[in-house]
Structures are given as C-alpha cells and as structure tokens.
Amino acid sequence: MSTVLAAESVIKRFRRRTVLNSAGLWAREGSVTVIFGRNGAGKTTLLRVAVGLAGADAGVVIYRGERYRRPRLATLAVGGLFFIPERGLLAAWFTLREHFRLLARTTRDARIDDAITTFGLETLLDRRPNSFSTGERRRAEVGLAMARGPRCLVADEPLQSLAPLDADLVIAGLRQLASGGAAIIVSGHEVHPLMDVADDVLWLHDGRTRALGRPSRASEDDEFRRAYLGPAA
C-alpha cells in the first residue's frame, strides 16, 4: 500500500512548551490509521500541521509524493484531501441538502445518494446543522466526505460523544471509504471501536509518535497497555 499522506520529524512549540518533538504520522492507500494519546498530548496539533492548518517549527509534510515545509489545506484539498475537525465543518446557515448541492457543483461524480443512504441522512436533509445532535452532525460530516470521494480523509476525534448507533455508522463509513482505496487517519480515545477499524495504530506520547503496528500487536505492547490502556484492557 502506498503512503498518501505523511508528516515527519514534526516539532511544534507554544512559547516555551514543546508539544511535539519529532512526531509523525502517515495514511496509506486503502487503510485506516488510528492515533491514540491522552488529552493534551498533541494529537489535534499534529493533524492540523499535517493538513496545513498549523505551522510547525520543524518537519515536513508529504502528500501524494510532494514535499511541503508549510502546506496549505486549500492546496491539499485540490489533491483530494478532506479534513473533518473536532469542532465540525458544517455551515450553520445552510441546510444539509444545500451542503450536498454545493458539493455537487464542485465535485465531479459526487456520490451523494450513496452517502445519504449509508449514513441515514434522509430525515436531516431539510434541517440546518444547529438543530442536529452530536451524532447527526458527525454522520452528516462523514457523509459529505464520502460523497466527495476523497483520496485521503483526516478526522479529528470523529467518535467523540457519539451514541453507539451513530458511532457504528461512522465506523462503517470509514471502513467503506478505505475499502474503496482512500487513505484514512483518525484520532480518538474510543479504544474498542477504533481498534476494530484500524489497520495501523500510532501512539502519541511525550511529544513523540510510536508506531505500534496492527491492533493485535498494539494491544500486547506493555508500555502502551500500562501508560494508556490501563490494567482493565
């Protein structure tokens, strides 16, 4: 599987505090990479650097073979990258139907009907996002990503605060996108559902990234179990 998106040797400081110290990530074609880490470990910062929304003090981002010291999201998006931030991306003044219509104008062969069906969005189409529950909003966002047919999807905490049924739909959608060839990278704390969907597991700890491999191997890593999963894992 070829690597679609990678960030290497990323260093990021906020004043005197070093949040990332030679951290990295990658997303491979047709697979799902999951980043775990405690709150404040720098997962969101690393993702924002990788998609061009935050500058780094050092490091490089590689997207589809092109190397960037300071990538811009607009540039990467033209090349097929879709980013779902933790706080959401829907415009409050548009209905969901209007979001899909705008997407259809800019995306050739948009898979809108498939996305609506996959994520159960039929009853949400004529509502505005400010009336959505957290789960409805997240299903709509991942549905928009699916409709676009991204080469790479980066999602920050996509399962946060979701009811089990909503989380199941989002996980199924991520796996469907990966099976279609997309490179997926997500962050989160929801160990069991994310381990179920992951092909590769990364652990961000003390500013550095550790590659733990497949979920079965990650679950057996003594340091990861002790410092992150806990004794009940």
Backbone bond lengths (Angstrom), bond angles and torsions (degrees), N, CA, C in turn:
res aa  C-N    CA-C-N  psi(-1)  N-CA   C-N-CA  omega(-1)  CA-C   N-CA-C  phi
1 M - - - 1.464 - - 1.530 109.23 -
2 S 1.315 117.00 131.83 1.456 120.07 -179.18 1.518 110.60 -83.60
3 T 1.314 116.24 147.96 1.462 122.45 177.69 1.519 109.20 -81.70
4 V 1.328 116.51 123.28 1.465 121.86 -179.33 1.516 110.74 -91.32
5 L 1.324 117.10 -44.13 1.470 122.73 -179.46 1.516 109.16 -130.16
6 A 1.335 115.97 135.26 1.464 120.40 175.23 1.522 108.93 -146.22
7 A 1.313 115.56 145.47 1.456 122.37 168.93 1.517 106.74 -123.25
8 E 1.330 116.81 132.70 1.455 120.42 -173.48 1.521 110.70 -129.09
9 S 1.338 115.36 138.59 1.471 123.37 172.54 1.523 112.57 53.18
10 V 1.340 115.93 43.84 1.459 120.75 -176.34 1.529 110.69 -80.11
11 I 1.308 115.65 126.85 1.460 122.99 173.24 1.520 107.78 -118.50
12 K 1.322 116.61 130.29 1.463 121.34 -179.81 1.525 109.03 -140.07
13 R 1.332 114.72 124.31 1.454 120.77 178.55 1.518 110.14 -117.15
14 F 1.306 115.78 144.29 1.455 122.58 169.56 1.524 106.59 -117.49
15 R 1.338 114.17 103.20 1.459 121.11 -171.48 1.530 109.08 57.14
16 R 1.329 118.02 -118.70 1.462 119.75 -176.56 1.528 112.55 -93.13
17 R 1.316 116.86 -2.19 1.463 120.16 -177.47 1.521 110.53 -96.67
18 T 1.323 116.57 124.78 1.463 122.24 175.75 1.520 108.54 -91.00
19 V 1.333 116.72 113.00 1.464 121.56 -178.89 1.522 110.52 -87.45
20 L 1.324 116.32 -44.00 1.463 121.34 179.50 1.521 108.34 -119.63
21 N 1.320 115.95 132.46 1.450 121.44 -177.57 1.522 108.94 -132.77
22 S 1.318 115.90 90.21 1.459 122.93 -176.51 1.525 111.60 64.25
23 A 1.337 115.97 45.67 1.466 122.26 178.25 1.523 110.57 -88.16
24 G 1.316 115.94 162.49 1.457 119.83 178.59 1.514 111.94 -157.97
25 L 1.313 115.27 171.21 1.461 122.09 175.94 1.515 108.65 -158.03
26 W 1.330 114.59 167.95 1.455 118.72 173.53 1.518 109.71 -155.36
27 A 1.318 115.26 156.24 1.462 123.13 173.64 1.515 107.32 -132.62
28 R 1.334 115.30 126.49 1.457 119.98 -176.28 1.514 111.07 -108.01
29 E 1.306 115.22 148.94 1.462 122.33 -179.86 1.532 110.59 -54.62
30 G 1.336 115.47 127.06 1.450 120.53 175.34 1.510 115.08 74.78
31 S 1.338 118.26 19.78 1.460 119.70 -178.31 1.524 110.80 -142.38
32 V 1.343 114.82 164.92 1.461 121.81 -179.91 1.527 108.91 -116.13
33 T 1.320 116.35 121.81 1.459 122.73 173.96 1.516 108.30 -104.34
34 V 1.332 117.02 131.18 1.464 122.16 179.64 1.522 109.12 -115.11
35 I 1.340 115.96 132.90 1.466 122.05 176.00 1.526 108.67 -107.01
36 F 1.321 115.58 121.17 1.453 121.65 172.82 1.532 109.50 -104.38
37 G 1.308 115.30 156.70 1.453 121.24 176.36 1.512 109.41 170.90
38 R 1.302 116.43 152.13 1.458 120.26 -179.49 1.527 111.22 -66.42
39 N 1.327 116.96 161.10 1.456 121.08 173.32 1.527 109.33 -55.58
40 G 1.329 116.13 132.57 1.451 120.62 -178.90 1.506 114.83 85.19
41 A 1.333 117.40 0.24 1.463 119.72 -178.84 1.521 112.62 -71.78
42 G 1.353 117.48 -21.40 1.459 120.55 178.59 1.512 114.52 112.13
43 K 1.338 117.69 13.66 1.472 120.00 -178.51 1.522 111.29 -60.34
44 T 1.334 116.79 -49.30 1.466 119.92 -179.27 1.521 110.76 -62.67
45 T 1.322 117.30 -41.63 1.468 120.54 179.00 1.517 110.85 -60.82
46 L 1.326 117.31 -44.15 1.462 120.44 -179.90 1.524 111.23 -63.67
47 L 1.328 117.49 -42.50 1.463 119.58 177.91 1.519 111.10 -64.08
48 R 1.327 117.25 -41.62 1.472 120.45 -179.66 1.524 111.55 -64.89
49 V 1.319 117.15 -36.30 1.471 119.95 174.42 1.524 109.93 -63.96
50 A 1.338 116.34 -44.10 1.465 120.79 -175.77 1.520 112.72 -64.66
51 V 1.353 117.84 -32.38 1.467 120.03 -178.11 1.527 112.60 -97.55
52 G 1.325 117.82 2.84 1.458 119.74 174.34 1.509 115.54 88.10
53 L 1.335 117.64 20.93 1.466 120.57 177.94 1.526 112.81 -101.83
54 A 1.317 117.68 -6.19 1.458 121.99 177.66 1.524 108.27 -144.70
55 G 1.311 115.66 140.23 1.453 119.79 176.42 1.511 110.82 -85.02
56 A 1.316 116.56 152.53 1.466 122.17 178.14 1.527 108.58 -112.25
57 D 1.316 115.17 156.99 1.464 119.80 175.83 1.523 111.21 -76.63
58 A 1.324 116.16 -24.55 1.460 121.26 175.88 1.520 107.76 -160.05
59 G 1.322 115.17 162.67 1.456 119.88 178.17 1.515 112.22 117.70
60 V 1.329 115.30 174.31 1.455 121.29 -178.21 1.521 109.44 -140.85
61 V 1.328 116.03 146.30 1.463 122.96 173.97 1.526 107.82 -112.53
62 I 1.313 115.99 133.86 1.470 120.96 178.69 1.513 107.78 -119.95
63 Y 1.332 116.26 121.20 1.460 120.56 178.33 1.513 109.18 -127.21
64 R 1.321 115.04 118.72 1.462 123.31 179.94 1.531 111.17 49.92
65 G 1.329 114.60 43.89 1.457 121.36 174.57 1.509 115.88 87.65
66 E 1.329 118.41 -10.31 1.465 122.01 178.73 1.525 109.73 -94.84
67 R 1.326 116.77 134.89 1.452 122.00 -179.62 1.534 110.22 -97.67
68 Y 1.328 115.18 135.27 1.462 121.38 -178.24 1.528 109.72 -131.03
69 R 1.314 116.25 130.60 1.460 120.29 169.59 1.528 110.06 -82.37
70 R 1.322 116.54 -37.88 1.461 121.88 179.05 1.524 108.34 -134.02
71 P 1.314 117.96 78.80 1.468 119.58 -179.64 1.515 111.22 -69.18
72 R 1.326 115.98 158.79 1.457 122.22 175.08 1.524 107.88 -121.25
73 L 1.328 115.48 137.92 1.461 119.23 -178.12 1.521 111.25 -58.30
74 A 1.319 117.81 -40.11 1.467 120.18 -178.54 1.525 111.17 -59.16
75 T 1.329 116.35 -38.42 1.464 120.22 179.32 1.522 111.11 -68.99
76 L 1.331 116.51 -45.40 1.460 119.97 -179.77 1.522 111.15 -66.62
77 A 1.331 117.08 -35.25 1.464 120.64 -179.60 1.524 111.22 -62.97
78 V 1.331 117.09 -37.45 1.471 120.32 176.82 1.527 109.99 -59.87
79 G 1.323 116.14 -31.47 1.457 120.70 178.99 1.520 113.82 -87.90
80 G 1.346 117.35 11.10 1.453 119.97 172.24 1.505 116.60 101.72
81 L 1.337 118.56 11.24 1.466 120.37 177.69 1.522 109.87 -88.65
82 F 1.336 116.13 137.80 1.465 122.69 177.86 1.519 107.34 -126.90
83 F 1.342 116.73 125.82 1.459 121.89 -177.68 1.520 110.48 -114.67
84 I 1.336 115.95 128.97 1.466 122.16 175.11 1.522 107.55 -111.76
85 P 1.331 118.06 107.02 1.469 120.17 -178.98 1.516 111.42 -75.11
86 E 1.318 115.67 163.35 1.461 121.14 -178.89 1.526 111.33 -59.44
87 R 1.322 118.10 -38.45 1.456 121.61 -175.29 1.521 113.72 -89.74
88 G 1.311 117.58 4.52 1.461 119.67 173.33 1.506 113.81 96.34
89 L 1.355 114.96 161.88 1.461 119.97 -176.00 1.523 113.68 -131.47
90 L 1.334 118.77 1.59 1.461 120.64 -176.22 1.525 111.10 -78.79
91 A 1.332 115.97 141.54 1.465 121.78 177.33 1.527 109.55 -81.91
92 A 1.316 116.97 127.05 1.465 121.80 -172.84 1.520 112.95 -63.85
93 W 1.341 117.75 -26.96 1.463 120.27 -172.52 1.526 113.57 -90.18
94 F 1.333 118.51 -3.10 1.461 121.87 177.73 1.529 110.23 -108.46
95 T 1.326 116.67 142.84 1.463 119.28 169.30 1.526 108.49 -72.02
96 L 1.316 115.68 166.16 1.462 119.13 178.57 1.521 110.30 -64.37
97 R 1.330 117.62 -36.47 1.465 120.08 177.43 1.530 110.36 -59.45
98 E 1.329 116.32 -41.49 1.468 119.93 179.32 1.525 111.56 -67.26
99 H 1.336 117.17 -34.91 1.470 119.48 174.07 1.533 110.54 -58.80
100 F 1.332 116.33 -45.54 1.461 119.20 179.76 1.527 111.73 -66.55
101 R 1.322 117.70 -36.82 1.463 120.31 178.16 1.528 111.16 -63.96
102 L 1.325 116.92 -41.70 1.461 120.31 177.32 1.521 110.83 -63.93
103 L 1.322 116.39 -39.13 1.461 120.15 177.56 1.527 110.79 -63.36
104 A 1.325 116.97 -40.80 1.462 120.89 -178.99 1.521 112.01 -62.41
105 R 1.337 116.93 -29.96 1.469 120.40 -179.42 1.520 112.15 -71.05
106 T 1.328 117.25 -26.15 1.464 120.58 -173.72 1.522 113.37 -111.17
107 T 1.327 117.51 -7.04 1.465 120.91 -175.27 1.520 110.28 -123.98
108 R 1.302 116.52 115.40 1.458 120.82 176.80 1.528 109.31 -69.95
109 D 1.313 115.77 137.78 1.470 122.32 177.98 1.530 112.73 59.02
110 A 1.337 116.04 37.70 1.463 119.42 177.18 1.522 110.61 -61.11
111 R 1.328 117.04 136.00 1.472 122.40 -176.11 1.529 109.44 -95.43
112 I 1.301 115.93 62.14 1.461 120.10 -172.40 1.518 112.03 -70.27
113 D 1.311 118.10 -46.47 1.470 120.44 -178.33 1.528 111.10 -62.41
114 D 1.328 116.85 -40.86 1.464 120.22 178.34 1.523 110.85 -61.83
115 A 1.330 116.22 -42.90 1.462 120.51 -178.52 1.522 111.35 -65.12
116 I 1.312 116.86 -42.88 1.465 120.90 -179.63 1.526 110.60 -62.06
117 T 1.324 116.35 -42.79 1.466 120.33 -179.92 1.520 111.90 -69.89
118 T 1.325 117.15 -45.33 1.461 121.67 -176.73 1.524 112.05 -59.14
119 F 1.330 116.41 -39.48 1.460 120.17 -174.64 1.526 113.76 -104.28
120 G 1.334 116.59 10.99 1.456 120.08 175.73 1.516 113.42 58.97
121 L 1.330 116.65 48.39 1.465 121.51 -172.60 1.526 113.64 -98.23
122 E 1.305 118.17 4.42 1.472 120.66 -173.18 1.526 112.08 -56.79
123 T 1.318 118.03 -41.58 1.471 121.15 -175.79 1.523 112.63 -80.50
124 L 1.335 117.06 -5.59 1.468 120.45 -178.10 1.525 113.15 -100.50
125 L 1.314 117.56 -8.79 1.458 120.73 -167.60 1.524 113.64 -59.64
126 D 1.319 118.10 -36.14 1.466 120.11 -176.36 1.525 112.84 -102.18
127 R 1.319 115.44 19.87 1.461 121.07 175.18 1.523 110.52 -109.71
128 R 1.340 115.47 155.62 1.461 120.74 176.08 1.526 109.43 -92.32
129 P 1.325 117.24 152.25 1.465 120.65 -174.10 1.530 115.12 -58.64
130 N 1.339 117.26 -26.72 1.466 117.51 -179.07 1.528 112.64 -69.09
131 S 1.329 117.07 -8.22 1.468 120.35 175.37 1.525 112.26 -99.26
132 F 1.339 117.80 -0.88 1.458 121.72 -176.81 1.526 111.01 -82.13
133 S 1.321 115.69 148.44 1.457 119.89 165.90 1.527 108.57 -73.45
134 T 1.330 116.54 170.74 1.464 120.23 178.13 1.526 111.07 -58.72
135 G 1.332 116.82 -42.59 1.460 120.29 179.90 1.513 112.86 -67.74
136 E 1.332 117.09 -40.39 1.466 120.43 177.95 1.524 110.84 -63.53
137 R 1.318 116.21 -40.90 1.469 119.83 179.35 1.526 110.27 -62.73
138 R 1.315 116.36 -45.51 1.460 118.44 -177.30 1.522 111.30 -67.51
139 R 1.328 118.02 -39.24 1.465 119.86 176.94 1.526 110.55 -61.78
140 A 1.329 116.85 -39.09 1.462 120.58 178.96 1.523 110.95 -65.02
141 E 1.324 116.54 -40.94 1.467 119.98 -179.01 1.523 111.82 -66.05
142 V 1.324 116.61 -45.12 1.468 118.98 179.05 1.529 109.74 -68.94
143 G 1.343 116.86 -31.89 1.460 120.01 175.00 1.516 112.30 -62.77
144 L 1.328 116.84 -41.47 1.467 120.39 176.60 1.524 110.94 -63.40
145 A 1.340 115.52 -38.98 1.465 119.02 177.00 1.524 110.72 -62.17
146 M 1.333 116.45 -45.88 1.463 119.93 179.99 1.530 111.26 -61.12
147 A 1.335 116.58 -42.35 1.462 120.44 -178.69 1.523 111.31 -60.94
148 R 1.301 116.20 -32.47 1.462 119.27 -179.84 1.522 111.96 -74.62
149 G 1.331 117.53 -25.53 1.456 120.05 -177.86 1.506 112.32 68.72
150 P 1.355 118.53 59.19 1.469 120.94 -174.17 1.514 113.10 -70.81
151 R 1.324 115.82 150.02 1.459 120.63 168.76 1.523 110.11 -74.79
152 C 1.344 115.76 -30.29 1.449 121.31 -178.91 1.518 108.60 -145.95
153 L 1.325 116.75 131.39 1.462 122.66 176.82 1.514 108.80 -118.34
154 V 1.335 115.86 125.73 1.466 122.27 176.35 1.521 107.03 -116.75
155 A 1.326 117.13 121.97 1.469 121.36 -176.65 1.523 109.70 -129.04
156 D 1.323 115.03 124.49 1.461 121.62 -179.47 1.523 109.65 -94.25
157 E 1.321 117.13 114.48 1.469 123.77 178.07 1.542 112.38 53.85
158 P 1.327 119.29 53.09 1.468 119.85 -174.71 1.532 113.99 -68.40
159 L 1.332 118.58 -18.21 1.466 120.52 -178.20 1.531 112.88 -102.83
160 Q 1.308 116.79 3.99 1.464 119.39 -175.39 1.526 111.88 -60.68
161 S 1.334 116.50 126.03 1.473 124.58 174.94 1.526 113.41 63.97
162 L 1.326 118.38 22.89 1.460 120.69 -179.86 1.525 111.02 -91.28
163 A 1.341 114.85 142.89 1.462 120.56 170.24 1.531 108.48 -67.34
164 P 1.338 117.47 154.70 1.473 120.13 -176.43 1.526 114.43 -53.66
165 L 1.336 118.43 -41.71 1.467 119.84 -178.45 1.522 111.19 -65.54
166 D 1.341 117.24 -40.70 1.466 120.31 177.08 1.522 110.33 -65.18
167 A 1.327 116.41 -43.29 1.462 120.13 179.34 1.525 111.20 -61.14
168 D 1.324 117.19 -40.26 1.468 120.66 179.01 1.533 111.10 -61.52
169 L 1.332 116.79 -40.81 1.467 120.12 179.14 1.525 111.40 -66.13
170 V 1.328 116.34 -41.52 1.466 119.87 179.12 1.522 110.50 -64.74
171 I 1.333 116.88 -45.03 1.465 120.56 179.20 1.523 110.76 -60.95
172 A 1.332 117.09 -43.81 1.463 120.59 178.79 1.528 110.99 -62.19
173 G 1.324 116.35 -38.19 1.461 120.10 178.38 1.518 112.21 -66.38
174 L 1.331 117.38 -40.83 1.462 120.62 177.16 1.523 111.04 -62.15
175 R 1.323 116.22 -43.50 1.458 119.20 179.25 1.530 111.28 -65.54
176 Q 1.340 116.90 -37.17 1.459 120.03 178.78 1.521 110.82 -65.01
177 L 1.338 116.93 -41.33 1.457 120.11 177.68 1.529 110.74 -62.72
178 A 1.324 116.53 -43.34 1.463 119.68 179.46 1.523 111.37 -64.23
179 S 1.334 116.63 -40.46 1.467 119.28 179.90 1.524 111.72 -64.61
180 G 1.340 116.26 -22.91 1.457 120.65 175.74 1.517 113.63 -85.53
181 G 1.344 117.23 0.76 1.462 120.88 175.15 1.509 115.48 110.08
182 A 1.340 118.41 -6.00 1.463 120.23 -178.66 1.524 110.84 -70.88
183 A 1.314 115.82 149.55 1.460 122.43 172.27 1.523 107.44 -94.06
184 I 1.327 117.07 124.21 1.459 122.36 -173.72 1.521 109.52 -118.45
185 I 1.338 116.28 135.73 1.460 119.79 170.45 1.520 108.15 -137.84
186 V 1.331 115.71 128.68 1.460 121.01 -177.75 1.519 109.14 -133.85
187 S 1.330 115.40 153.85 1.457 121.34 173.40 1.521 108.52 -113.02
188 G 1.333 116.34 163.95 1.454 118.34 176.82 1.510 112.88 164.10
189 H 1.343 114.68 176.37 1.462 122.50 178.36 1.528 112.15 -117.47
190 E 1.316 117.40 -6.82 1.463 121.88 -174.29 1.535 108.76 -79.12
191 V 1.319 115.77 85.94 1.468 121.70 -166.02 1.517 112.15 -59.10
192 H 1.327 118.55 -52.52 1.467 119.58 -171.53 1.532 113.05 -66.01
193 P 1.351 120.43 -50.02 1.468 117.82 179.37 1.525 112.86 -66.45
194 L 1.335 117.28 -34.49 1.465 118.79 -179.07 1.528 111.25 -74.30
195 M 1.313 117.30 -36.25 1.465 119.12 174.38 1.530 110.78 -63.33
196 D 1.323 116.87 -34.70 1.466 120.30 -179.31 1.531 112.06 -66.10
197 V 1.340 116.57 -31.62 1.463 119.42 -176.58 1.528 112.54 -95.78
198 A 1.345 117.24 -15.75 1.461 121.07 -172.65 1.519 112.96 -74.09
199 D 1.329 114.88 144.37 1.461 121.79 165.91 1.527 110.29 -100.72
200 D 1.344 115.88 -33.72 1.460 122.38 177.43 1.522 108.95 -133.54
201 V 1.334 116.04 144.92 1.460 121.84 -179.80 1.522 108.95 -120.14
202 L 1.333 115.51 129.94 1.458 122.61 172.76 1.520 108.70 -114.75
203 W 1.314 116.14 146.82 1.463 121.80 177.92 1.515 108.58 -125.33
204 L 1.337 115.79 119.17 1.461 121.55 178.03 1.524 108.12 -96.01
205 H 1.320 115.69 116.28 1.464 121.40 -171.35 1.524 108.48 -147.53
206 D 1.336 116.73 127.59 1.465 121.94 -179.81 1.527 111.80 55.34
207 G 1.335 115.79 37.62 1.457 120.66 175.31 1.509 115.25 81.66
208 R 1.317 117.32 -3.01 1.461 121.06 -177.20 1.528 110.43 -120.73
209 T 1.318 115.84 155.65 1.454 121.50 179.31 1.524 109.74 -103.65
210 R 1.323 114.90 132.86 1.457 120.26 172.36 1.517 108.86 -111.99
211 A 1.321 116.65 129.37 1.462 121.77 175.34 1.515 108.12 -86.06
212 L 1.341 116.38 115.59 1.461 121.70 -175.89 1.524 113.06 -99.66
213 G 1.327 117.51 -6.77 1.461 120.44 177.60 1.518 112.44 83.13
214 R 1.306 115.90 -152.37 1.457 121.23 -178.26 1.525 110.60 -67.80
215 P 1.349 117.68 156.89 1.464 120.40 -176.05 1.529 114.35 -53.93
216 S 1.326 117.36 -40.15 1.462 119.61 -179.59 1.521 111.40 -61.93
217 R 1.315 116.17 -37.82 1.465 120.29 178.30 1.523 110.37 -73.11
218 A 1.335 116.73 -40.83 1.464 120.27 179.85 1.525 111.03 -60.12
219 S 1.310 116.13 -41.09 1.466 120.88 -177.90 1.526 112.49 -64.14
220 E 1.321 116.69 -20.60 1.461 120.90 -178.85 1.524 112.59 -96.32
221 D 1.339 117.26 -2.34 1.461 120.18 -179.45 1.527 109.49 -73.45
222 D 1.318 117.67 118.89 1.463 121.80 -173.34 1.520 112.35 -61.64
223 E 1.308 118.25 -44.48 1.469 120.42 -177.43 1.527 111.23 -67.50
224 F 1.330 116.39 -41.20 1.466 120.62 178.49 1.530 110.15 -63.20
225 R 1.307 117.21 -43.29 1.462 120.71 178.92 1.529 110.79 -63.58
226 R 1.298 117.06 -44.12 1.449 121.15 -175.94 1.533 112.21 -70.07
227 A 1.337 116.51 -43.91 1.466 120.60 -171.51 1.522 113.63 -92.04
228 Y 1.341 116.94 -18.36 1.481 117.83 -176.09 1.533 112.36 -127.14
229 L 1.316 118.48 -53.53 1.455 121.10 -174.89 1.520 112.16 -71.27
230 G 1.337 117.08 -36.52 1.445 120.27 -179.16 1.516 112.06 89.40
231 P 1.334 116.96 168.31 1.463 121.10 -173.34 1.520 114.38 -67.56
232 A 1.354 117.94 -20.46 1.473 120.03 -177.24 1.515 112.32 -82.99
233 A 1.338 118.40 -6.80 1.470 121.12 -176.10 1.523 110.56 -67.04
